[in-house]
Amino acid sequence: MASSSFKQVTTHLGFLLVASAVLALGAVLNLMPVRWLAVAAFGLYAYQKRSLTIWILVSMVIGAEIGADFPQVGHHLNIVSRVFIKLIKSIIGPLLFGTLVVGIAGHSNLGQVGRMGWKSLLYFEVVTTIALFIGLGAINFSKAGKGIEGETVIPPKDYTAADLTVRIDEGKNTYELLKDGKTLAPVPPKVKQTWEEVVLHIFPENIAKSVAEGQVLQIVIFSILFAIGLSMVHEPHKGSMLRFANALSEVMFKFTGVIMYCAPFAVGAAIAYTISEKGFQVLYNLGALLLTLYGALIALILLVFLPVALIARVPILRFIRAISEPVSLAFATTSSEAALPKAMKAMEELGVPRKIVSFVMPTGYSFNLDGTTLYLALATIFVAQAAQIDLSFSQQLLIVFSLMLTSKGVAGVPRASLVILFGTATSFGLPEWPIFLIIGIDELMDMARTAVNVIGNCLATCVVARWEGEFNPDQPAPADTTAG
């Protein structure tokens, strides 16, 4: 069985290497038929594998070839990616509302748990905030999104009255300013918002309007206040609303899964459009983004997780052995939820009491996704860099503040962070097209950030247990000594 699986893997790798070599040869020799032969081989392989990840990766290859060989076709494919954007945006409001209401009102027993509740939330907020700033620092250092546009910036010029024409319509009492027969559009005045206006913009006045406009922060504030109010309501009304919110979030996650089946077409179309407009420079930027994320996650582990583990007196080697299996599962499946049962069992075997594991771990899956929050900060700034939008430090801090709240609704589900990323980009006036470039390598990034999510939540259970004075790594597993 093992030898058969190994043979199958080596066969797949050999096929991909040969197809990649043919594609590279066609690119070097500039032979279009050879390149398309390799693309056809990739397409056949994707059809046989029937994997969404493989489809997305192959769609990038096909899209790149279309953009390079048929730029006019690639330019018009932009409509496909725009449809996908609309579908993704339709998810944001219901998903955030459902997940945040369940995450807050569903844990209304925090008052009963007492110290463990506020200690857990304090630890979660501190670590996720540090993760956000590490992501922010990493992308500002690497500048992975810079240079994608590749367009020459034309500086403003001054013209005399002789170069311009004024067309006056006396009947409508209007005028147009023209140069060489073309109407010049007036430049809208720059409006600098005061800090009071920024704060006011965070709070919703009409939740339907906030959902329609994609105002993520306003949706989050409304959902938090709604959840707090719901936690004060008695049964049966509280239970009914919780079941509705839980059902809504589950449906929206399934809805996300359905829409993601359109992702290969959207990603391929977006790559074709981008290559036709901006060339192959974007591939260099994607590689730089991937390396930036992995470097930032390693920095998070070494600079935050390791010191925290040492301060909490967690036995490092035993902790690594305990989490190796759930972390590997999370890395392979790109889902923190898939690793939850094994992670909880591993922490009990390490000496964390079951009552702490059963509270901290599930709560952490809503409030302590360190890898995902780091990725969201990094990806948002990448989008701004790709669009040549220079964000001031105060604007980046506002983005961090937004992600501190919105990332709490990601809930460890594969690609749910994509919804948050789209929502954040919309809220801060950033374009969506760079996100399609990110989707192409999202699987490779998702594997790493999900594994870090699991590491962070396992460490959190040890920290809270030590803080409570109940961490006993030298004693037998609580699961073996405690009645279920």
Backbone hydrogen bonds, N-H to C=O, Kabsch-Sander energy under -0.5 kcal/mol:
donor,donor_aa,acceptor,acceptor_aa,energy
5,S,1,M,-2.2
6,F,2,A,-2.5
7,K,3,S,-2.3
8,Q,4,S,-2.0
9,V,5,S,-2.4
10,T,6,F,-2.6
11,T,7,K,-2.0
12,H,8,Q,-2.2
13,L,9,V,-2.7
14,G,10,T,-2.6
15,F,11,T,-2.3
16,L,12,H,-2.5
17,L,13,L,-2.5
18,V,14,G,-2.3
19,A,15,F,-2.6
20,S,16,L,-2.5
21,A,17,L,-2.4
22,V,18,V,-2.4
23,L,19,A,-2.3
24,A,20,S,-2.6
25,L,21,A,-2.5
26,G,22,V,-2.5
27,A,23,L,-1.9
28,V,24,A,-2.7
29,L,25,L,-2.6
30,N,26,G,-0.6
31,L,26,G,-2.4
32,M,30,N,-0.7
35,R,31,L,-2.0
36,W,32,M,-2.5
37,L,33,P,-1.7
38,A,34,V,-1.8
39,V,35,R,-2.3
40,A,36,W,-2.3
41,A,37,L,-1.8
42,F,38,A,-2.3
43,G,39,V,-2.5
44,L,40,A,-2.3
45,Y,41,A,-2.2
46,A,42,F,-2.5
47,Y,43,G,-2.2
48,Q,44,L,-1.8
49,K,45,Y,-2.1
50,R,46,A,-2.1
55,W,51,S,-2.7
56,I,52,L,-2.4
57,L,53,T,-2.3
58,V,54,I,-2.8
59,S,55,W,-2.5
60,M,56,I,-1.5
61,V,57,L,-1.3
62,I,58,V,-2.6
63,G,59,S,-2.9
64,A,60,M,-2.5
65,E,61,V,-2.0
66,I,62,I,-2.5
67,G,63,G,-2.7
68,A,64,A,-1.9
69,D,65,E,-3.1
70,F,66,I,-2.7
74,G,70,F,-2.5
75,H,71,P,-2.2
76,H,72,Q,-1.3
77,L,73,V,-1.1
78,N,75,H,-0.9
79,I,76,H,-1.2
80,V,77,L,-1.5
81,S,77,L,-0.9
82,R,78,N,-1.8
83,V,79,I,-1.9
84,F,80,V,-1.7
85,I,81,S,-2.0
86,K,82,R,-1.8
87,L,83,V,-1.9
88,I,84,F,-2.4
89,K,85,I,-2.6
90,S,86,K,-1.5
91,I,88,I,-1.5
92,I,88,I,-0.8
93,G,89,K,-0.6
95,L,91,I,-2.4
96,L,92,I,-2.5
97,F,93,G,-2.3
98,G,94,P,-2.5
99,T,95,L,-2.5
100,L,96,L,-2.3
101,V,97,F,-2.2
102,V,98,G,-2.0
103,G,99,T,-2.5
104,I,100,L,-2.0
105,A,101,V,-2.1
106,G,101,V,-0.8
106,G,102,V,-1.1
107,H,104,I,-0.9
108,S,105,A,-1.3
110,L,107,H,-1.7
111,G,108,S,-1.0
113,V,109,N,-2.6
114,G,110,L,-2.0
116,M,113,V,-1.0
117,G,114,G,-0.9
118,W,114,G,-1.6
119,K,115,R,-2.4
120,S,116,M,-2.0
121,L,117,G,-2.3
122,L,118,W,-2.3
123,Y,119,K,-2.5
124,F,120,S,-2.9
125,E,121,L,-2.4
126,V,122,L,-2.2
127,V,123,Y,-2.4
128,T,124,F,-2.6
129,T,125,E,-1.8
130,I,126,V,-2.1
131,A,127,V,-2.4
132,L,128,T,-2.1
133,F,129,T,-2.0
134,I,130,I,-2.2
135,G,131,A,-2.3
136,L,132,L,-2.2
137,G,133,F,-2.6
138,A,134,I,-2.5
139,I,135,G,-2.1
140,N,136,L,-1.7
141,F,137,G,-1.6
142,S,138,A,-2.7
143,K,139,I,-2.2
146,K,143,K,-1.4
148,I,145,G,-1.1
153,V,151,E,-0.5
154,I,152,T,-0.6
163,D,160,T,-1.4
164,L,161,A,-0.9
165,T,178,L,-2.6
167,R,165,T,-0.5
167,R,176,E,-2.8
168,I,166,V,-0.6
169,D,174,T,-3.0
170,E,168,I,-0.8
173,N,169,D,-1.2
174,T,169,D,-1.9
176,E,167,R,-2.5
178,L,165,T,-3.3
178,L,176,E,-0.5
179,K,182,K,-2.4
182,K,179,K,-1.9
184,L,177,L,-3.3
185,A,183,T,-0.5
192,K,190,K,-0.6
193,Q,191,V,-0.7
198,V,194,T,-1.9
199,V,195,W,-2.2
200,L,196,E,-2.4
201,H,197,E,-1.9
202,I,198,V,-0.7
202,I,199,V,-1.1
203,F,199,V,-0.7
203,F,200,L,-0.7
210,S,206,N,-2.2
211,V,207,I,-2.4
212,A,208,A,-2.4
213,E,209,K,-2.2
214,G,210,S,-0.6
214,G,211,V,-0.7
215,Q,210,S,-2.6
216,V,214,G,-1.4
219,I,215,Q,-2.0
220,V,216,V,-2.5
221,I,217,L,-2.7
222,F,218,Q,-2.3
223,S,219,I,-2.5
224,I,220,V,-2.6
225,L,221,I,-2.4
226,F,222,F,-2.6
227,A,223,S,-2.5
228,I,224,I,-2.4
229,G,225,L,-2.4
230,L,226,F,-2.5
231,S,227,A,-2.2
232,M,228,I,-0.7
232,M,229,G,-0.9
233,V,230,L,-1.4
237,H,234,H,-0.6
238,K,234,H,-1.4
240,S,236,P,-2.0
241,M,237,H,-2.3
242,L,238,K,-2.6
243,R,239,G,-2.4
244,F,240,S,-2.0
245,A,241,M,-2.9
246,N,242,L,-2.8
247,A,243,R,-2.5
248,L,244,F,-2.7
249,S,245,A,-2.5
250,E,246,N,-2.2
251,V,247,A,-2.5
252,M,248,L,-2.5
253,F,249,S,-2.0
254,K,250,E,-2.0
255,F,251,V,-2.7
256,T,252,M,-2.5
257,G,253,F,-2.0
258,V,254,K,-2.2
259,I,255,F,-2.5
260,M,256,T,-2.2
261,Y,257,G,-0.6
261,Y,258,V,-1.1
262,C,259,I,-2.1
263,A,260,M,-1.2
266,A,262,C,-2.1
267,V,263,A,-3.6
268,G,264,P,-2.4
269,A,265,F,-2.4
270,A,266,A,-2.5
271,I,267,V,-2.8
272,A,268,G,-2.4
273,Y,269,A,-2.5
274,T,270,A,-2.8
275,I,271,I,-3.1
276,S,272,A,-2.1
277,E,273,Y,-1.5
278,K,274,T,-3.4
279,G,275,I,-1.9
281,Q,278,K,-0.5
282,V,279,G,-0.8
283,L,280,F,-1.4
284,Y,280,F,-0.7
284,Y,281,Q,-0.7
285,N,281,Q,-1.5
286,L,282,V,-2.2
287,G,283,L,-1.9
288,A,284,Y,-2.2
289,L,285,N,-2.3
290,L,286,L,-2.4
291,L,287,G,-2.2
292,T,288,A,-2.2
293,L,289,L,-2.4
294,Y,290,L,-2.3
295,G,291,L,-2.5
296,A,292,T,-2.4
297,L,293,L,-2.6
298,I,294,Y,-2.2
299,A,295,G,-2.1
300,L,296,A,-2.2
301,I,297,L,-2.1
302,L,298,I,-2.6
303,L,299,A,-3.1
304,V,300,L,-1.6
305,F,300,L,-2.0
306,L,301,I,-2.6
308,V,304,V,-2.2
309,A,305,F,-2.6
310,L,306,L,-2.2
311,I,307,P,-2.7
312,A,308,V,-2.5
313,R,310,L,-1.0
314,V,309,A,-2.9
316,I,314,V,-0.8
319,F,315,P,-2.6
320,I,316,I,-2.6
321,R,317,L,-2.3
322,A,318,R,-2.3
323,I,319,F,-2.2
324,S,320,I,-1.1
327,V,323,I,-2.6
328,S,324,S,-2.0
329,L,325,E,-2.3
330,A,326,P,-2.4
331,F,327,V,-2.5
332,A,328,S,-2.1
333,T,329,L,-2.5
334,T,330,A,-1.8
335,S,330,A,-0.5
336,S,412,G,-1.0
337,E,412,G,-1.0
339,A,335,S,-0.7
339,A,336,S,-0.7
340,L,337,E,-1.1
343,A,339,A,-2.5
344,M,340,L,-2.5
345,K,341,P,-2.1
346,A,342,K,-2.5
347,M,343,A,-2.0
348,E,344,M,-1.9
349,E,345,K,-2.3
350,L,346,A,-1.2
351,G,347,M,-0.7
351,G,348,E,-1.0
352,V,347,M,-2.3
356,I,353,P,-0.7
357,V,353,P,-2.4
358,S,354,R,-3.1
359,F,355,K,-0.5
360,V,356,I,-3.1
361,M,357,V,-1.9
363,T,359,F,-1.6
364,G,360,V,-2.7
365,Y,361,M,-1.3
366,S,363,T,-1.5
367,F,363,T,-1.9
368,N,364,G,-2.8
370,D,368,N,-1.3
373,T,369,L,-2.5
374,L,370,D,-2.1
375,Y,371,G,-2.1
376,L,372,T,-2.5
377,A,373,T,-1.9
378,L,374,L,-2.2
379,A,375,Y,-3.3
380,T,376,L,-2.2
381,I,377,A,-1.7
382,F,378,L,-1.9
383,V,379,A,-2.1
384,A,380,T,-1.7
385,Q,381,I,-2.8
386,A,382,F,-2.7
387,A,383,V,-1.7
388,Q,385,Q,-1.5
389,I,384,A,-3.0
390,D,388,Q,-0.6
391,L,389,I,-0.8
396,Q,392,S,-2.3
397,L,393,F,-2.1
398,L,394,S,-1.8
399,I,395,Q,-1.9
400,V,396,Q,-2.2
401,F,397,L,-2.5
402,S,398,L,-2.3
403,L,399,I,-2.7
404,M,400,V,-2.1
405,L,401,F,-0.8
405,L,402,S,-0.9
406,T,402,S,-2.8
407,S,403,L,-2.0
408,K,405,L,-1.2
409,G,406,T,-1.8
410,V,407,S,-1.4
413,V,410,V,-1.3
416,A,413,V,-2.1
418,L,415,R,-0.9
419,V,415,R,-0.7
419,V,416,A,-0.7
420,I,416,A,-1.4
421,L,417,S,-2.5
422,F,418,L,-2.3
423,G,419,V,-2.3
424,T,420,I,-2.6
425,A,421,L,-2.3
426,T,422,F,-2.2
427,S,423,G,-2.3
428,F,424,T,-1.7
429,G,426,T,-1.3
430,L,425,A,-3.1
435,I,432,E,-1.6
436,F,432,E,-0.8
436,F,433,W,-0.8
437,L,433,W,-0.9
438,I,434,P,-1.6
439,I,435,I,-2.1
440,G,436,F,-1.0
441,I,437,L,-0.6
441,I,438,I,-1.3
442,D,439,I,-1.1
445,M,441,I,-1.7
446,D,442,D,-3.4
447,M,443,E,-1.9
448,A,444,L,-0.9
449,R,445,M,-2.4
450,T,446,D,-2.3
451,A,447,M,-1.6
452,V,448,A,-2.0
453,N,449,R,-1.8
454,V,450,T,-1.9
455,I,451,A,-2.1
456,G,452,V,-2.7
457,N,453,N,-2.0
458,C,454,V,-2.4
459,L,455,I,-2.4
460,A,456,G,-1.8
461,T,457,N,-1.6
462,C,458,C,-1.4
463,V,459,L,-2.4
464,V,460,A,-2.7
465,A,461,T,-2.1
466,R,462,C,-2.5
467,W,463,V,-2.6
468,E,464,V,-2.1
469,G,466,R,-1.0
470,E,465,A,-3.1
471,F,465,A,-0.5
472,N,351,G,-2.3
472,N,470,E,-0.7
475,Q,472,N,-1.5
480,D,477,A,-1.8
481,T,477,A,-0.7
481,T,478,P,-0.9
482,T,478,P,-1.9
